Amino acid sequence: MTSPSIVRYASILPTPWKNGRGVTRNVCDDATKQGDWSWRVSIAEITGEQPYSSFPGVHRDQVALGPGAVRLSIDGEALVLDPEEVISFEGEASVLAQPELEGFLDLNVMSRRDDWESETSVASPTESLIVPTDGHLVLVALADSCVAAGHDLRRLDSVWCAGEHQLAHERDPQAIAVSGRFVIARLTRRR
């Protein structure tokens, strides 16, 4: 496992959405110098009713961070996503979002379907988390009292761990000690 990277939310500059209708803060990704990526984790701010950008070939996991819930229409199907709930959909889907309160944030885990499998959840782990040997583990703190890999985290700070590219049986799995409530995103390379 490479050393964990600590990303302080307060230090991330906002960038415009692909469709120009909102802003996002990129937590981590595998982007090239040209800006191409096969996976990324970001936190978006949604102001008023907004259509999502289209990302063909991409799988999306979204976690509502609040404040309040967000009403979503995904390919015409209406639903409400409460804080800390997770939903998955494809990047080609037609999505319209309308938050209930100002300042609404959501966390997005986006990965190219041909390259990555993703699993996103919200939990308060009671034991160390395993870093995928051929992938990434991203933890985003949901409170000001979280600790991961020995680092104190404030709400929306994150820890990113990249596994070494090796066969799982060659070495013991690498684990990261955690305490608190987190969004947990695991990305594993498809073989």
C-alpha positions as CSV (number, residue, x, y, z in Angstrom):
1,M,0.0,0.0,0.0
2,T,1.3,3.5,-0.8
3,S,1.2,6.0,2.0
4,P,-2.3,7.5,2.5
5,S,-2.9,10.9,1.0
6,I,-4.8,13.4,3.2
7,V,-7.1,15.8,1.3
8,R,-8.4,18.8,3.3
9,Y,-11.8,19.8,2.0
10,A,-11.1,23.5,2.8
11,S,-8.1,23.5,0.4
12,I,-10.0,22.1,-2.6
13,L,-10.8,24.8,-5.2
14,P,-14.2,24.6,-6.9
15,T,-14.4,23.9,-10.6
16,P,-17.4,24.2,-13.0
17,W,-19.5,21.2,-13.9
18,K,-19.0,19.8,-17.4
19,N,-22.4,21.4,-18.3
20,G,-21.6,24.7,-16.6
21,R,-24.6,24.6,-14.3
22,G,-22.9,23.9,-10.9
23,V,-19.6,23.5,-9.2
24,T,-17.6,20.5,-7.9
25,R,-14.6,20.0,-5.7
26,N,-12.4,17.1,-6.8
27,V,-11.3,15.0,-3.9
28,C,-9.1,12.5,-5.9
29,D,-8.8,10.8,-9.2
30,D,-6.4,9.3,-11.7
31,A,-6.5,12.1,-14.2
32,T,-3.8,12.6,-16.8
33,K,-2.3,16.0,-17.6
34,Q,-4.9,16.3,-20.3
35,G,-7.7,15.9,-17.7
36,D,-8.8,12.4,-18.8
37,W,-9.7,10.1,-15.9
38,S,-11.0,6.5,-15.4
39,W,-12.2,7.2,-11.9
40,R,-12.8,10.1,-9.6
41,V,-14.3,11.1,-6.3
42,S,-15.8,14.6,-5.9
43,I,-18.1,16.7,-3.8
44,A,-20.7,18.8,-5.8
45,E,-22.7,21.8,-4.6
46,I,-26.2,21.9,-6.1
47,T,-28.0,25.2,-6.1
48,G,-31.6,25.1,-7.1
49,E,-32.9,22.7,-9.7
50,Q,-30.0,21.4,-11.8
51,P,-29.6,18.8,-14.6
52,Y,-26.6,16.6,-14.2
53,S,-23.8,16.4,-16.8
54,S,-23.9,13.3,-19.0
55,F,-21.0,10.8,-18.6
56,P,-21.4,8.0,-21.1
57,G,-19.7,4.7,-20.1
58,V,-19.4,5.8,-16.5
59,H,-21.0,4.2,-13.4
60,R,-22.0,6.8,-10.7
61,D,-22.6,6.3,-7.0
62,Q,-24.0,9.4,-5.2
63,V,-24.2,10.1,-1.5
64,A,-26.4,12.9,-0.2
65,L,-24.4,15.0,2.3
66,G,-27.1,17.6,3.0
67,P,-28.2,19.9,4.5
68,G,-31.6,18.3,3.9
69,A,-32.6,15.8,1.2
70,V,-32.5,16.1,-2.5
71,R,-35.3,15.3,-5.0
72,L,-34.0,13.4,-8.0
73,S,-35.5,12.4,-11.3
74,I,-33.5,9.7,-12.9
75,D,-34.7,8.9,-16.4
76,G,-38.2,10.1,-15.4
77,E,-38.3,8.1,-12.1
78,A,-38.8,10.4,-9.1
79,L,-37.2,9.7,-5.7
80,V,-35.9,11.5,-2.6
81,L,-32.4,10.9,-1.3
82,D,-32.0,11.7,2.4
83,P,-28.7,12.7,4.0
84,E,-26.2,9.8,4.0
85,E,-28.3,7.7,1.6
86,V,-26.5,6.2,-1.4
87,I,-27.9,5.7,-4.9
88,S,-26.2,4.2,-8.0
89,F,-27.0,5.0,-11.7
90,E,-25.3,5.1,-15.1
91,G,-23.6,8.2,-16.4
92,E,-25.9,8.3,-19.5
93,A,-29.0,8.7,-17.4
94,S,-31.0,11.9,-17.6
95,V,-30.8,13.2,-14.0
96,L,-32.5,16.3,-12.6
97,A,-31.7,17.3,-9.0
98,Q,-33.5,19.7,-6.7
99,P,-32.2,20.1,-3.1
100,E,-34.6,21.0,-0.3
101,L,-32.2,23.4,1.3
102,E,-29.5,25.9,0.2
103,G,-25.9,24.8,0.4
104,F,-26.7,21.1,-0.4
105,L,-23.7,18.9,-1.2
106,D,-23.4,15.4,-2.6
107,L,-20.5,13.1,-3.0
108,N,-19.9,11.4,-6.3
109,V,-17.9,8.3,-7.1
110,M,-17.6,8.0,-10.8
111,S,-15.7,5.2,-12.6
112,R,-15.5,3.9,-16.2
113,R,-17.5,0.7,-16.3
114,D,-15.0,-1.1,-18.5
115,D,-12.1,-0.4,-16.1
116,W,-13.4,-0.3,-12.5
117,E,-15.9,-1.8,-10.1
118,S,-17.0,0.6,-7.3
119,E,-18.7,0.0,-4.0
120,T,-19.8,3.0,-2.0
121,S,-21.4,3.0,1.5
122,V,-21.8,5.1,4.7
123,A,-20.7,3.5,7.9
124,S,-19.0,3.8,11.3
125,P,-16.5,1.0,11.1
126,T,-15.5,-0.8,14.2
127,E,-12.4,-2.4,12.8
128,S,-9.7,-1.6,10.3
129,L,-10.6,-1.3,6.6
130,I,-8.8,-3.4,3.9
131,V,-7.3,-1.5,1.0
132,P,-7.9,-3.3,-2.3
133,T,-4.6,-4.7,-3.6
134,D,-5.4,-3.5,-7.1
135,G,-7.5,-0.5,-6.5
136,H,-8.3,2.4,-4.1
137,L,-9.9,3.1,-0.8
138,V,-11.3,6.6,-0.3
139,L,-12.7,7.7,3.1
140,V,-14.6,10.9,3.5
141,A,-15.3,12.1,7.1
142,L,-18.9,12.9,8.0
143,A,-18.1,14.6,11.3
144,D,-15.3,16.7,12.8
145,S,-14.2,13.9,15.1
146,C,-13.0,11.3,12.6
147,V,-9.6,9.6,12.6
148,A,-8.1,7.6,9.7
149,A,-4.6,6.3,9.3
150,G,-3.6,8.3,12.4
151,H,-4.8,11.6,11.0
152,D,-7.5,13.8,12.7
153,L,-10.1,14.8,10.1
154,R,-12.8,17.4,10.0
155,R,-16.1,17.0,8.2
156,L,-15.5,16.3,4.4
157,D,-11.7,15.9,4.8
158,S,-10.6,12.6,3.2
159,V,-8.0,9.9,3.2
160,W,-7.1,8.2,-0.1
161,C,-5.1,4.9,-0.1
162,A,-3.9,3.2,-3.2
163,G,-3.2,-0.5,-3.1
164,E,-0.1,-2.1,-4.6
165,H,-0.6,-3.9,-7.9
166,Q,0.0,-7.5,-6.7
167,L,-1.7,-10.8,-6.3
168,A,-3.7,-10.9,-3.0
169,H,-1.9,-14.1,-1.9
170,E,1.6,-12.6,-2.3
171,R,1.3,-10.5,0.9
172,D,-1.0,-9.9,3.7
173,P,-3.8,-7.4,2.9
174,Q,-3.0,-3.8,3.9
175,A,-5.5,-2.3,6.4
176,I,-6.2,1.3,7.6
177,A,-7.3,2.0,11.2
178,V,-10.4,4.2,11.4
179,S,-12.7,5.8,14.0
180,G,-15.8,7.8,13.2
181,R,-18.5,8.0,10.5
182,F,-17.4,7.9,6.8
183,V,-18.4,7.6,3.2
184,I,-16.4,4.6,2.2
185,A,-15.6,4.2,-1.5
186,R,-13.8,1.1,-2.8
187,L,-12.6,1.0,-6.4
188,T,-11.2,-2.3,-7.8
189,R,-9.7,-2.7,-11.2
190,R,-11.6,-5.1,-13.5
191,R,-9.5,-8.0,-14.7
